[in-house]
């Protein structure tokens, strides 16, 4: 294993662990008042594109990490959309 792989794996772990607390908190509390909708939409799309890139080039850490972060962004985005929709009612 070379340094580039070690750095890549470390970045993957950091990315997933960086999203996890917000995702867990959002699921538990259902509170999304302080979350910017555009941020999680764009971060989710970015993760999706990186996941596709990882699949296309055969880079499994890139694919798995960004699949996880895309799913977490999608969960937060969905809860945010639901909250904002019912707030308008």
C-alpha positions as CSV (number, residue, x, y, z in Angstrom):
1,X,0.0,0.0,0.0
2,X,1.4,3.4,-1.0
3,X,0.9,6.8,0.6
4,X,-1.7,7.9,-1.9
5,X,-3.9,4.9,-0.9
6,X,-3.4,5.5,2.8
7,X,-4.4,9.2,2.4
8,X,-7.4,8.2,0.2
9,X,-8.7,5.7,2.8
10,X,-8.2,8.2,5.6
11,X,-10.1,10.8,3.7
12,X,-12.9,8.3,3.1
13,X,-13.2,7.5,6.8
14,X,-13.2,11.2,7.7
15,X,-15.9,12.0,5.1
16,X,-18.2,9.3,6.3
17,X,-17.6,10.1,10.0
18,X,-18.1,13.8,9.2
19,X,-21.6,13.2,7.9
20,X,-22.6,10.7,10.4
21,X,-23.3,12.9,13.5
22,X,-25.5,15.3,11.5
23,X,-27.4,12.4,9.9
24,X,-28.0,10.7,13.3
25,X,-29.0,14.0,14.9
26,X,-31.4,14.9,12.1
27,X,-33.0,11.4,12.2
28,X,-33.4,11.5,16.0
29,X,-34.6,15.1,16.4
30,X,-36.2,15.7,13.0
31,X,-35.0,19.2,13.4
32,X,-33.7,20.8,10.3
33,X,-34.2,24.5,11.0
34,X,-30.5,25.3,10.9
35,X,-29.7,23.2,7.9
36,X,-29.2,24.9,4.5
37,X,-31.2,23.1,1.9
38,X,-28.9,24.0,-0.9
39,X,-25.8,22.7,1.0
40,X,-27.1,19.2,1.4
41,X,-28.5,19.1,-2.1
42,X,-25.2,20.1,-3.7
43,X,-23.1,17.9,-1.3
44,X,-25.4,15.0,-2.2
45,X,-25.0,15.6,-5.9
46,X,-21.2,16.0,-5.5
47,X,-21.1,12.7,-3.6
48,X,-23.2,11.0,-6.3
49,X,-20.9,12.2,-9.1
50,X,-17.8,11.1,-7.1
51,X,-19.4,7.7,-6.6
52,X,-20.0,7.4,-10.3
53,X,-16.4,8.4,-11.0
54,X,-15.2,5.8,-8.5
55,X,-17.3,3.1,-10.3
56,X,-16.1,4.2,-13.7
57,X,-12.4,4.1,-12.8
58,X,-12.7,1.0,-10.5
59,X,-11.8,2.9,-7.3
60,X,-13.8,1.1,-4.6
61,X,-12.9,3.4,-1.7
62,X,-14.1,6.4,-3.7
63,X,-17.2,4.6,-4.7
64,X,-18.1,3.3,-1.2
65,X,-17.3,6.5,0.7
66,X,-19.3,8.7,-1.7
67,X,-22.2,6.2,-1.8
68,X,-22.4,6.5,2.0
69,X,-22.2,10.3,2.0
70,X,-24.7,10.5,-0.8
71,X,-27.2,8.4,1.2
72,X,-26.7,10.5,4.3
73,X,-27.1,13.7,2.4
74,X,-30.3,12.3,0.8
75,X,-31.7,11.4,4.2
76,X,-31.0,14.9,5.6
77,X,-32.4,16.5,2.4
78,X,-35.6,14.4,2.5
79,X,-36.2,15.3,6.2
80,X,-35.5,18.9,5.4
81,X,-37.9,19.0,2.5
82,X,-40.6,17.3,4.6
83,X,-40.2,19.7,7.4
84,X,-40.2,22.7,5.1
85,X,-43.3,21.5,3.3
86,X,-45.3,20.9,6.5
87,X,-44.1,24.2,8.0
88,X,-45.8,26.1,5.1
89,X,-49.1,24.4,5.8
